[in-house]
Amino acid sequence: MRHFPIFLNLSGQRLALSGGGDAALAKLRLLLKTEARIHVYADVPDAQILDWAAQGRLTLHRRALLSSDVAQALLVYAADEEPIRDAEIAAMGRDAGVLVNIVDNLEGSAFITPAMVDRDPVTVAIGTEGAAPVLARRIKAGLEERLPASTGVLTRAAQAFRGAAEALPMGRARRDFWGAYFDTVGPAAHDAGGAEALRPALDKLLAEHLSGDRIRTGRITLAWTGWDDPEMLVMKTRRALDAADVVLHDADLAPAVLELARREADLVALQAGAEVPPLAAHLLHHAQAGHHVLYLSTRPLPHDLALHCRSGGVDPVDIPGLPGPEQKNMKESA
């Protein structure tokens, strides 16, 4: 990873941008969404920049950027679209210890600005190290389709409610509460009554969770994959990895696959091909304690494992897997 993604607090911070043309406009449309104090340096600024300055959204200096200006900024954008001038500004930044981004120049920049999905306060950053901007845009478009415009409204309401939600115990109780809010209760309330309907919906949902009316019983999910590549997991298994409280897995499961599990989940390695009765007992133990437990194997699941779980009182979700290259070869040779 050449470029490490971080989120900077720009509230009240000074940003400097050199340039007044198309490249400057494109960058300013993004920067003006922040709470930074933006200073633009341009001899001949675009009319739109003049309008923003007249509205007080930025400070315009009708001159070239100086080294003293660079030294006062947290970040600097070089958008003059002149390679020699951009290189001069980058050198100013190095001398002052200030990070400089040269618009559309990956190699000359100390930092880059990724593609973004903006659902304020939810922000998703997408970077490809400059290798595939078209791919970044496609990923961005896909995420925008999956994150409706109401995502930001739902998140702001949740942010204001966090203190009240702390009445629930840490861990699964809070995860279940917020999961119910973001998955079903929040969107339904917003569709019915807009932003004003969210606080009453949150109050009602919290009361239900505190009273125990929405407490869920434990669950068992059974899944397998013959691949070390996490991208070969079926989507339902990926979602189960993200949701499970406890992940029992074969010891030879690829670490890259386990990386998809929640950080808070308990990971328990088992001997590959463990005997079914003790394995089922292990799964039932966690489920009966109220947890969502996932067993992820590296080979097709024993046919009687689900039966043993049902006889213990828990009907598992059984997710089909994809055979890996070795399993395919074994099947073909047989």
N, C-alpha and C positions, 0 to 999 in steps of 0.2 A: 504494500500500500504506500504509494508515493505521497499522496495528498490525504492528510488525516482530517476527517470531517469534524468540525466543532460548531457550536452556536454561540456567537459573541453577543454580549449585552451591549447594544448600541444606544441605549437610552441616555440622551444628553451628551454623547460622544461626538467629537468633531471628525467629519470625513471630508477629504479634499478630492475634487475631481477636476482634471485638466481637460478642456475640450468643449466645443460648443456645437458639434455636428451630430450626425446620425448615431454614431457610436456612443456619444455622450448621452443622447436622448434615451437610447435603449437602456443604458445602465441606470440613469436617473429614475426612470419609471419604476424600477425595482427598489432603488435606495429610498425613494420617497415613501415607501410603505413602512419604513423603519422609524424609530424615534430619535434618530441621529440628527445632529446639527450639520447640515450639508453646505459646504462652501464650493462654489464653482468658479473656475478661472478660465476666462475665454475673452479674446479680443472681439470676436464677432459671434456672439451666441445666437442660436436659433430662436425664433419668435416664441416657441413654447417655453424655452428657458426664461425668457423675459417675463412671460406670464406667471410662471411659478415664482419668480423673484418678486413680482408685484404683489402676489398673494401671500408673501411671507413664508413660503414653503422652503425656500433656500436662500442663501446669501450669494449674490453674484458680484464677482470682481472682474472688471473689464480690463484685465491685464494677464500677463503670463504667470504661471505658478512659479514661486521662488522657493529656494531651499528653506527659508525661514517658515514658509507656509507648511511645507512637508513636516518639519520638526514639530509643529503644533498638532498634527493630525494623528488619529489612531490608525486609520487606513487611508491609502491614496489610490485613486484610479487614474491611470493615464489613458485618455481617450481622444488624443489629438489626431490619431490615424496617420501619424508621421513617424516612421521608425526611428529616425535620429532623435527627435524630440522625446519620444517614449523612452528610449534608452537613457537619455539624460535624466528623466524623472526617476527611473528605476535606480540610477546611480545616486541620486539625492536621497532616496529612501534607504539605500544600504548605508550611506554615510550617517544618516540620522537614526538608524535602527528602527525604521518604520516600514511596515509591509506595503508593497506596491503591487497592484494588479495592472498589467497592460492588457487592455481589451483585445480579445482574440489573438493573444500571444502567450501560449502555454509556457514555452521555454523561458521567456523573459520575465515571467511573473513569479512573485514570491508566494502568492496564494491565488486560488481560482474561486469563482462564484458558480456553484452548481446550478443545474436546472432545479426548479422548485415547484412543488404543489402547495399553494397557499390557501389554507383554510383557517386563518388566524383565529385562535392561537396555535392551531395545529399546522406545522410546517414539515413537509417531507423534502429532503434534499437528495438529488440524484446526480452522481458523478461517474464519468467513465474515463478519468485521467486524460480527457481530451481526445480519446481514441475513437469514440463513436457518438458524436453529438446527435445524429439522427436516432440512434437507439435510445439515448437519454430522453429525447422528445417523445418517442413512442411509449416509453415507460411512464413518463409524466402524463400523457394522455390517458393511459390505462388507469392510473391511480386517480386521476380527476373524475373518471367515470364511476369509480368505486367509492369515492368520498363525496357525497352530495354537498351542496352549498350549505346545508344546515349543520354540517359537522362542526364548524366553528361556533355556532350558536349553542349547540349541545355541550361543547367542551367548556365554553365560558360559564354556562350554568353549573356544570360539574365543578369547575374551579371554585366558584363561590360557595359551593355546598360541601367542600372537602372537610371543613371543620365539623359540620354536623355529622357527616358520615363516620367520623372517628369514634362515634358512640358504638360502632360495630367492632368486634375484635379484629386484630390484625390477621392477615392471611386469607384463608378461603372465604370467610364470611364477607369481607370487603370485596374480594374479587367477584363473588357471586352477585353482590349488590350492584357494583359498577357494570358488570357484564349484562345484567338484566336491564339496566338503564340505557346503555349504549346500543344494545342489540334490539330491544323491543319497546320498552316503556317510553324512553326519551323520544325516539322518532315518531311513535304514535301520538304522544302528547303534542309534539311540535306540529305535526300534520293537522291535528284537530284544533289547536288554539294558538299556534305560534310560540314565540319566545316566552310570553307571559304564562303559558301553561306549564312550563318546565318546573318551576319551583314547587307548585302544588303536587305535581307528579312525583318529584323527588321526595317530598315530605311523606306522601302516602306510601311510596315504595320503602322508605326507611322504616316507617312504622310497621309494615308487614314483615320486614326482615328482623327487626328487633323483637317482634312478638313470636317469631318462629313460623309464621304462616307460609313462608316461601323457602324454608330450609329443604334442601335437596338431599335425597339419599345417595349413598355411594354408587359409583358406576365402574364397570369394567369394560375396557376396550381391548380387543385382540387384533393385532396387525403383524405383518411381516414384510420384509423386503429382501430381495436377493442381490441388491446393489449397494456398493459403497458410496455411490454418488447420491447426495441428498436430493438432487433435482429429479431423480427417478422415483421418488416417493409419490404415491398417489395423494391427491390433495386432501382427502379425508384423513389420511394418516398424519399429514403435516399439521392439520388443525388439531388432531388429538394430541400430538406432541406439544403443541402450544398451550393446550388447556389442562393437561394432566397434572395432578398433584404429585403422583408417584409414577415413575417409569421403571418397570422391570424390563431388562433387556438381556439378550444373549451377550456373553462376554466378547464375542468376536464382531459385534456390531461396530461399524465404522464411526470413529469419533466425529467426523463431519456430520453424520446423521444426528448424533446426540446433541450437537451444537444447536439444533432447532428446538430443543426442549426449553421450557421456561427456566430462568435462572434460579427461581425458588423451588423448583421441583426436586424431589428426592430421587436420585438415580441409583438403581440397584442392579449390579451385574450378576447374571446367573450362568451356570455352566450350560453351554449349548446343548440342546436336546434333553433338557431336564425332564425328569419323570413327571407325568401328568398329575397324579393325585397331590403330591406336595406343592407343585406349581399352582394348581387350582386353589389349594388351601392358602397359599401365600397371597394370591390375588384377592380372595374372599376376605382375608384378614384386613387388608387395607380398605376394601370397599365397605365392609361392615363398620369401619371406623368413620365412614362418611366421606372418604376420599374418592376422587376420580383416578383410577389406576389404569395404566396402559401397559400391556405386555407387547413388546416389539421384538420379534424374532428375526433371525437371518435366514430362516427356511420355512417352508409351508407348515402351518400349525397342525398339531395333532387333531384328528377329527373329534376325539372325545373330550377335548379341553373345554369347549363351550358347554357340553353336557354336564361336566363336573361342576362348572360354575352355576348352572341353572339348578342343579340339585342342592347347591348351597344357598339358594335363595336370591341369586343375582343373575338376571338375563343379560349376557354380554352383547356388545356391538362387535360384530366380526367383519373386519375390513379385508378384502382380497388384496394380495400383494402381486408384485411383478417379479418373475424369475430372473435371476442374473445370468450372465454369460456361462458360468460354470454349470448352473442347474439346467440351462438349455442344452448344453453339450451332453450332459448325463442323460437327459430325456431322449435326445436324438440317437445316442449310442445304444440305448436300451431298445 
